[in-house]
Amino acid sequence: MTRMLLLATGLGTVLLLLGCVGGRMSTKEIRTVEHLDIQRYLGTWYEIARFPHRFERGLVNVTATYSVRDDGKLEVLNQGYVDTKDGKKSVARGVAWVPDPAEPARLKVSFFWIFAGDYKVFALDQDNYEYAMVTSSSKRFLWILARKPALDDSIYQQLLQKAESYGFDLSQLIKVPQDWE
């Protein structure tokens, strides 16, 4: 079984189980961005920072690429390399969809057929779609994404402040090496 299949299976299972978890780790109070134009969100995003998870352990140069499928849903292609850009490549394919058009920034994502987890975009560069911040149904999940392998530090700090204001434990945050240049 490949590392990314384990990643997808683990993510799907964890997100499903965490969907049932409430309390202080819940993201119910976190409002997604009001407007998300899926067409503008398509394409490749670089993972700038994330919380550690077994399914991404040791991965660097991580990207997520979104494209529209024939059925109107989104294909999700997550890729990363074990330890270095020249290391073993890990790939996971999934599908995402917007269950409620009134909340376009709250998606469901599935990497393993019956398991779907929340994908909540709660920060987004509304002008240029150059950065985004995503969580799930639990504050154990946080990703900072950008269209380029690096993000301006002032923007990064603003995103950290926003995450902290929602109660995310930023001591867990890992900056993801992106050495594509």
C-alpha positions in Angstrom: 0.0 0.0 0.0 1.5 3.3 -1.0 2.2 6.1 1.5 -0.4 8.4 -0.1 -3.1 5.7 0.0 -2.4 5.4 3.7 -2.6 9.2 3.8 -5.9 9.2 2.1 -7.4 6.4 4.1 -6.1 7.9 7.4 -7.4 11.3 6.5 -10.8 10.1 5.5 -11.1 8.0 8.7 -9.8 10.7 11.0 -12.0 13.4 9.5 -15.1 11.1 9.7 -14.4 10.3 13.3 -13.6 13.9 14.2 -16.9 15.0 12.7 -18.5 13.4 15.7 -16.2 15.2 18.2 -17.5 18.4 19.8 -16.1 20.6 22.5 -13.2 22.9 22.4 -11.6 21.2 19.4 -14.7 21.6 17.2 -14.6 24.2 14.4 -18.3 24.8 14.5 -17.8 28.5 15.5 -15.3 29.1 12.6 -17.1 30.8 9.8 -16.0 30.0 6.3 -15.3 32.8 3.9 -18.5 34.2 2.5 -17.5 34.0 -1.2 -15.5 31.2 -2.8 -15.4 31.1 -6.6 -14.5 27.5 -7.3 -13.3 28.4 -10.8 -10.7 30.7 -9.3 -9.8 28.2 -6.6 -8.9 25.6 -9.2 -5.2 24.9 -9.9 -2.2 24.2 -7.7 -1.7 25.3 -4.1 1.5 24.9 -2.2 1.3 23.7 1.4 3.1 26.5 3.3 2.3 25.1 6.8 0.3 22.4 8.5 -0.4 20.6 11.7 1.5 17.3 11.9 -0.4 14.1 11.0 0.7 10.6 10.4 -0.5 10.7 6.8 1.8 13.6 6.0 4.8 12.7 8.2 8.1 13.4 6.5 6.5 14.9 3.3 8.0 18.0 1.8 7.2 20.0 -1.4 3.5 19.2 -0.8 1.0 20.5 -3.3 -2.8 20.2 -3.7 -4.2 20.5 -7.2 -7.9 21.0 -7.9 -9.6 20.5 -11.2 -13.2 20.0 -12.4 -14.3 16.4 -13.2 -16.9 15.5 -15.9 -19.5 15.1 -13.2 -19.0 18.7 -11.9 -17.2 17.6 -8.8 -13.6 18.5 -8.1 -10.7 16.2 -8.5 -8.2 16.6 -5.7 -4.6 15.6 -6.3 -2.3 15.8 -3.3 1.4 15.2 -3.9 4.5 15.4 -1.8 7.9 13.9 -1.5 9.4 11.9 1.3 12.1 14.0 2.9 13.5 15.7 -0.2 12.4 16.9 -3.6 14.3 14.0 -5.1 12.8 11.5 -2.7 10.0 9.0 -3.3 6.9 10.8 -4.6 3.6 10.2 -2.7 0.3 10.8 -4.5 -3.3 10.7 -3.3 -6.4 11.3 -5.4 -9.7 12.4 -4.0 -13.0 14.0 -4.9 -14.5 17.2 -3.4 -17.9 18.8 -3.7 -19.9 21.6 -2.3 -22.9 20.1 -0.5 -24.7 23.4 0.1 -24.3 26.1 -2.6 -25.2 28.7 0.0 -21.9 27.8 1.7 -19.5 27.5 -1.2 -16.4 27.5 1.1 -17.5 24.5 3.1 -16.7 21.4 1.0 -16.7 17.7 1.6 -13.6 15.8 0.5 -13.2 12.1 0.1 -10.1 10.1 -0.5 -11.6 6.8 0.5 -15.0 6.0 -1.1 -17.4 6.2 1.8 -15.5 8.5 4.1 -15.8 12.2 3.5 -14.4 15.0 5.7 -15.1 18.7 6.0 -12.9 21.1 4.1 -13.5 24.6 5.4 -11.8 27.6 3.8 -11.9 30.3 6.5 -9.3 32.7 5.1 -8.8 33.6 1.5 -7.2 36.3 -0.6 -10.5 37.5 -2.1 -8.7 39.7 -4.7 -6.2 37.4 -6.2 -6.7 33.9 -4.7 -3.0 33.9 -3.7 -3.4 32.3 -0.2 -5.9 30.4 1.8 -6.3 28.8 5.2 -8.2 25.6 5.6 -9.4 23.5 8.5 -11.8 20.6 9.0 -14.3 19.7 11.7 -11.5 19.7 14.3 -8.9 22.2 15.3 -6.4 19.3 15.0 -6.3 20.2 11.3 -4.9 23.4 9.8 -3.3 24.1 6.5 -1.9 27.4 5.1 -1.8 27.3 1.3 -0.4 29.6 -1.3 -0.1 29.8 -5.1 3.7 30.1 -4.9 6.1 28.0 -2.8 6.7 30.9 -0.5 4.3 33.3 1.2 5.1 36.9 2.3 5.8 36.9 6.0 3.4 39.7 6.8 0.5 37.7 5.2 1.7 34.6 7.0 1.7 36.4 10.3 -1.8 37.7 9.7 -3.0 34.2 9.0 -1.4 33.0 12.2 -3.2 35.7 14.2 -6.5 34.7 12.7 -5.9 31.0 13.5 -4.9 31.9 17.0 -8.0 34.0 17.5 -10.0 30.9 16.7 -8.1 28.8 19.3 -5.7 26.8 17.2 -2.6 25.6 19.1 0.0 27.1 16.8 2.9 25.5 18.8 2.0 22.4 16.7 2.4 24.2 13.3 5.0 22.9 10.9 6.4 25.0 8.1 6.6 22.8 5.0 9.8 22.9 3.1 9.1 24.0 -0.5 12.4 24.1 -2.4 11.1 24.3 -6.0 13.1 27.4 -6.9 
